[in-house]
Amino acid sequence: MKPELKQELVKYAKLLDKKGFVGTLEGNISIYDREEGLLYITPTTKRKGYLEEETVAVLKNGVQIGGNLKRSSEYLLHEAALKARPDCNAVVHSHVPFLTAYAFCNKPVEIKCSTTFLIAIKKIPCLSYGQPGTPDIYHGIDDALKESNIALLANHGVVCVGKDMESCVALLETAEEVMKTYFIATKIGTPYNISEAEIESLNVKYHGNREKK
Ligand SMILES: [Zn+2]
């Protein structure tokens, strides 16, 4: 087991708690050490701000081998996300309000009024409903995470993947912030879409290709 990965998990758990992105009963994060096949994940029903190295749960092939508290019940979701994206080693599952509101509506997100969204996110697919803590929760995750590093879980919340925890958290906070502003914008008026030609120009500039989405 690697103490530095436990420290990394504790650091980001505290940060997400401070930002109000995870609660005692909601949200969980994990880091995967692919070399050792070890998953470091937050424990269940523990305030993330109070997390310590010894309370980080460590799993090997789904079996807990470390940590003095029981692993999050959503470890199956984390394992499925990491299996779907072998290029990623970090997962954040959260119930942040603006993104989760879309999940409550079973509505994928694809907006064209935000340069940040078009450059950094492009699309947020929505998985169909599955009961929390069961394999049903990640049905369709392979396809969803092929399209995006972030996906909604219908009637539940959101899941993000990243090559490391920093990029994973950055994506979640960016997506939540954009959707918060989008919501405010819809109260002011009708958000104005960037033209298809300008979207293509953004794609060429930031991604070096001519894809439209
Ligand atoms: Zn959840």
Boltz pocket constraint, residues with backbone or C-beta under 6 A from the ligand:
constraints:
  - pocket:
      binder: B
      contacts: [[A, 26], [A, 27], [A, 74], [A, 93], [A, 94], [A, 95], [A, 132], [A, 156], [A, 157]]
      max_distance: 6.0
